[in-house]
Amino acid sequence: MSNGNDLKHVLNERQVKRLTQWTPTRQRMLQRLWSGGGTRSLAIRMFCLECVGEDVPAITGCTADTCPLWNFRPFQPKPKKG
């Protein structure tokens, strides 16, 4: 996998600007997704973080139940076993 500096050569100007607004860990996640890697789960996580301004508790309490990804939101408590 390319390091962040190599990848910035293939990103457009808006992506490079947006990348600087995330924490280093989340920058790596975005880089992986933008380069065609990553998983659906990671893509959903990053979409939700983008939607709520990187506020994890807001994802947990999200009320946008008309969002197609709402049932797949990350950071939900695990259901208790029986």
Rosetta blueprint (number, residue, H / E / L):
1 M L
2 S L
3 N L
4 G H
5 N H
6 D H
7 L H
8 K L
9 H L
10 V L
11 L L
12 N L
13 E H
14 R H
15 Q H
16 V H
17 K H
18 R H
19 L H
20 T L
21 Q L
22 W L
23 T L
24 P H
25 T H
26 R H
27 Q H
28 R H
29 M H
30 L H
31 Q H
32 R H
33 L H
34 W H
35 S L
36 G L
37 G L
38 G L
39 T L
40 R H
41 S H
42 L H
43 A H
44 I H
45 R H
46 M H
47 F H
48 C H
49 L H
50 E H
51 C H
52 V L
53 G L
54 E L
55 D L
56 V H
57 P H
58 A H
59 I H
60 T H
61 G L
62 C L
63 T L
64 A L
65 D L
66 T L
67 C L
68 P L
69 L L
70 W H
71 N H
72 F H
73 R L
74 P L
75 F L
76 Q L
77 P L
78 K L
79 P L
80 K L
81 K L
82 G L
